[in-house]
Amino acid sequence: MEPEFWHQRWQQGQIGFHQPDFHPSLPRYWPGLGVDPERQVFVPLCGRSLDMVWLARRGHPVLGVELSAVAAAGFFEHERIVPQVAPRGPYAAYTSEGYEILQGDFFELAPPIAGPIAAWYDRAALIALPPPMRRRYAEHLGGLLAPAARGLLITLEYPQEQMDGPPFSVSIDEVHELFDREFTVELLEREDVLVANPRFAERGLDYFYEAIFRLEHR
């Protein structure tokens, strides 16, 4: 899980983790967070996710952090937007039309660069990380968020011994273990989505649960 792993995946087009549409949980659960439309939404390890487009269409400025320059540039290319690119701390900042993607290491992000983060969305960050890095991710995220910051977290759960990640299996118990100290955690939905994901069914998984959580920073 060194940075070179992700650089190679993007450079070689091995992006089966990239989804061609926004996640259906957004229209179901995002409005219930009560985040004002003018509030910026933080999307860690954002790739070129179209979830950012859904959030922007609701009026939110979007701040993403993405390790791969291929992914950062690819998002704007897909949306037919020409970004301005300029240094910002340790990052190359791609900015245009309400989007800003900081290309670089999430773990180097600090509050003076991120600004006050009152809302966030994690569809593919936590599950992209192996166990030793997930605790570090949760702690670093907590250090970036303002008090009462709200967000949605999406995880996957499957028999880890039946398939190597990423995406990695993250259980409900682990989510509570990682986040309960700094967050109020509420499970909104958990569903076996194996039939809807044939590429994972072909790997011989017994089950493939997707869970959606609402988290609020204390």
N, C-alpha and C positions, 0 to 999 in steps of 0.2 A: 504493500500500500504506500510505497514511496511516490512522490509527485510524478516521477517518470512513468509510472503505471498509467496514470490518467492522461498524461500527455500522449502516450502511445495509443491509448484507446481512441482518443479524439482524432489524432492524426491518421490513424488507420481506418477510421469510420466504424469502429466497433462500439456502436452506441445503441445497442439493443435496449438499454435502460432509458433512452430518450423516448418520450411518448408523443404521438402525433396530434394530441388534442389536450385541452385543459382537463383537470381531474374533476369528476362529477361531484366530489365532496364540496367543491368551492361554492356552487350555488346553493347547496343544501345547508352548509354550516357556516360559511364565512359571514353572512349577514347577522347571524346570531351573536357574533363577537361584539357587535356594536361599535366597530371602529369607524370613526369619522372619515368620510371619503378623502378629505384633504391630508390625512395622515399618511406618511410614508410607510411602506411595508418592506421589511427586510426579508430577503430570500437567500439563505446561505447555500453554498455549493449549487448554484442555480442552473448550471449548464446553459442550454438555450431553451429552457422550459417555456411552453406556451401558457403556463399558469400565470406568468408575469403579465402576459397580454390581458388575460381575464381580469386581473387585479387593476391594471391600468385603465381598462374600460370602465371600471367602477369609479374612477377618478383618483385612485391612489398613485402618487409618485412611487416608483419601485427602485429599491437599492438591492442589487445582487452582488454576491462575491463568487468568483469562479476562477479556479486554478488555470484552466486552459484558455490560451488566447484564441485558439481555433473555435472554441465554444462561444466565447464572448463576442467575437466578430461575427460568428455564424448566426447568432440571435438577431443582430441588427440587419444582416443581409437577408435573412428569412422575412423580416418585417419590412424590407425595402426602405430602411432608414439608414442614412449616412451619419454615423456618430462622430463627435469630436473625441479625439484621443489625446490625453495629456497625463503627465505624471501626477500622482497624488499620494504622497508618502511612499510606501513600498509598492504601490500599485500603479498599473496603467488604467486610468479611468476612462471608460467608454460612456459617453453621455449624449443623449438626444431625446427630445419629445417625452420627457417625464421618466425616462429610464436612465439609470446609472449602474453599470456593471464594473466593479473593481476587479481587475484581472490580477490574481495573485493568491497568496496563501490565506485562507480564512483565519488561521491561528495568529496571524500578524495583525489582524484588525483590532483597532483600539478605539475607545469612545471619541477621542478628538477627531478621528477620521469619519467614523460612522455617524456621529451626531446622536441625538436622543432617539432611541428606537422604541416606539410605542406599540408596534404591531409586527408580527413576523409569521412566516409560513415555511414549513419544512416538509416537503414531499419526498425528497430523495437524498438528504444530507446525512441524517443519523444512520440510515440503513446502508449508506455507502462505506461506512467505517467499520473496521474490525473491532472486537471487544476492547482492546487496550486504548483505543482512541475515542471510544464513545463517552467515557467518563470525562476525558479532557474536553470533548466537544460540548457536553452539557454545561460544564463549569465555565467555559469560555463564553458560550452563548449567554448564560446568566449574567456575566460581567458586562455584557454589552447592552442589556435591556434596561429600560426605565422601570421604576416601580409601577405595578399594575399593567405592564405590557401584556398583551394578549396574542395568542397565536394558535394555529392548527399544526399538529404533528401527525404525519402518516407513517405507519410502520408496516412491516411484513413479518409474518411468522410462519415458519415451516420447519421440518426436521433438518437441522443444519448438517447432520451427518449424511444426508442424501444429496446435498448440493453445496458446492463451494460458493461463497459470495465473492464479490458483490452482485446483487443486493444481499445483505446479510439478514438473518433472522433476528428479530428483536421482540422479546416476549412482553406481555403486559406487565409482568412482575419487574422486568428490567427497566421499563419506562418509569415505573414508580421509584425504583431504586435510584435511578439517575436523576430524577427531577423533583421528587417529593420535598427535598430540603428547601428548595428555593421557589417552588411553583405549587399552585393548586392544579391538580391533574384530574380531568374528567374524561372517561371513555365515552365517546359519542356513538360509535358504531364498530362492530367487528363482524366480518363476513368472510366465508370461504370463497375465494374468487379463482380457484384453480381452473374451473371449466372455462372461464372467460380469458384465461392466460395459457393458451395451448403450448407455448414454448416452454413453460415451466411444467406443465403436465407431461410433456415429452421427456422431461428429465426424471420421471418416475416418482415425483413427490406424492406423499400420502395426503397432504393438505397444503393449502396456501392461503393463509388468512391475511386480510388487510384490516388494520385497525386505525381508527381516526380519533385523535384526542384533542380536547380543548385544554390549553394551558394558560395560566395567568401567573405572571411573576409577582412574587410577594414584595 
